[in-house]
Amino acid sequence: MPDKNEISRREFLKLAGLAGPGSVLVSASPLLAAGADDEKAGEQARKIPTRPFGKTGVSVPILALGGMFDIPSNQLLLKQAAKWGVTYWDTADCYEGGNSELGFGQYFKKYPESRRSVFLVSKSDKRDPKGLTELLDRSLQRLNTDYIDLYFIHGLKKMDELTKETKTWAEKAKSAGKIKLFGFSAHGNMEEVMHAAAKLGWIDGLMVSYNFRLMGTDKMRSAVDACTKAGIGLTAMKTQGGGQVSVESEAELEMAGKFLKRGFTDGQAKIKAVWENPAIASVCSQMPSLTLLMSNIAAALDQTSLSASELDLMDRFACETSTGYCAGCTNICEPALAADIPVGDVMRALMYHNSYGETKWARKIFAGIPPRVRGTLSAVDYSPAESLCPRKIRIGELVRKAASLFA
């Protein structure tokens, strides 16, 4: 029986301020001291760095505001973000049932002069030209703007979702001044779609899952290099590398303690590891509170680089916990199953629930699976997919857990 004075790993992380996936820097005091209502201090605050967005001729802040939360009720947060240079704002037609776009539009209506300084991104769940036009026009109306800087196909899984008609549509939307740049976001099979996008010649930007668990692989390095050579701007999302289950690792506690001594949280180290790759133009982070916004801004302003030993420790942690993280390579597991099961969508729902505490969003993703398919999830034999999984994830166990959890 453990000593009653001995704290658990999880308790230690909480006490050290490391438990939250968005907690990235413990020393945000200069920004906190300024105060949300201190206009002069806010205006004089250091602006976060920018990077070229591929070869588009546009530069963007290295930190982007993810809009998957209640934007209408967080107008002050948008104002502070703009003051501190977080002027890359990301949303989608489906976020918060459309309220995310409406919230940004509410801000632009009140502060119309701010629109020109914001690099605005939205996304479409539709793929066909008619659907793209309908959702783009609705997004423009919601956002109170005449144009969107970068328009994405949302959550692309396979390149056959992009056709010659898609290219023609994007060119017409650009000519009409409704969008300036076009691309897609991807949660799975990132390396394959990145390579394919680089060959197309008409993709301006991508948003892909990219974190300390993925960035060191030969496949991801090659994909990033291909996009860089093609001039495609890259935005990283899911940079904390949260998984589907919690896997115990000695490297976790060692890593947390090491970074804490240097004044970092482990979350700060993870996001900084992404920024150390100059090919990544920006990191998109959901920041629904001023405290979290200021912490992430402080991380962006911090000039401290991670050492080789610290990056090695992060790699060790990734290896020791690999069985708890789905890398999204559904082109391997899904074809191996006798039934058409969207393993990637199920794993993504579990990730949002377990690692980010976004149960509402997790349920929405799960509800997007056709009812007929949801009804068969628990009866499928997942052993063929498990035998091929590079990370040896217990796919069947996790899918059945999701089926019970989100029923």
Sequence and secondary structure as in RCSB ss.txt:
>XXXX:A:sequence
MPDKNEISRREFLKLAGLAGPGSVLVSASPLLAAGADDEKAGEQARKIPTRPFGKTGVSVPILALGGMFDIPSNQ
LLLKQAAKWGVTYWDTADCYEGGNSELGFGQYFKKYPESRRSVFLVSKSDKRDPKGLTELLDRSLQRLNTDYIDL
YFIHGLKKMDELTKETKTWAEKAKSAGKIKLFGFSAHGNMEEVMHAAAKLGWIDGLMVSYNFRLMGTDKMRSAVD
ACTKAGIGLTAMKTQGGGQVSVESEAELEMAGKFLKRGFTDGQAKIKAVWENPAIASVCSQMPSLTLLMSNIAAA
LDQTSLSASELDLMDRFACETSTGYCAGCTNICEPALAADIPVGDVMRALMYHNSYGETKWARKIFAGIPPRVRG
TLSAVDYSPAESLCPRKIRIGELVRKAASLFA
>XXXX:A:secstr
   TT   HHHHHHHTT  STT  BS  HHHHHH TT HHHHHHS    EEE TTSS EEESEEEE  S  TT H
HHHHHHHHTT  EEE  TTGGGGHHHHHHHHHHHH GGGGGG EEEEEES  SHHHHHHHHHHHHHHHT S EEE
EEETT  SGGGS HHHHHHHHHHHHTTSEEEEEEEESSSHHHHHHHHHHHS   EEEEE  TTTTTSHHHHHHHH
HHHHHT EEEEE TT   SS    HHHHHHHHHHHHTTB HHHHHHHHHHTSTT  EEEEE  SHHHHHHHHHHH
H      HHHHHHHHHHHHHTGGG     HHHHGGGSSS   HHHHHHHHHHHHHH  HHHHHHHHHTS HHHHT
TGGGS  HHHHHH TT   HHHHHHHHHHHT 
